């Protein structure tokens, strides 16, 4: 038994629509963990840790970019000096 050619498309569309409809249902209790952290004042600890991690990642990426830039300059200088030697 062969399925009609449009049936898979219809099933995929219905699946995607049902997920969208379920995502729009209101949350009755809210997010319990976030409410608890806010009530205890610990949310600022979480924010500080996340900020520290992002700051570390940004500093690492900046240092890496500087090091890569230095290496690129060295490679360019070596190539240009090699070409000068070949031309002589």
Order of alpha helices (4+ residues) and beta strands (2+ residues): alpha-alpha-alpha
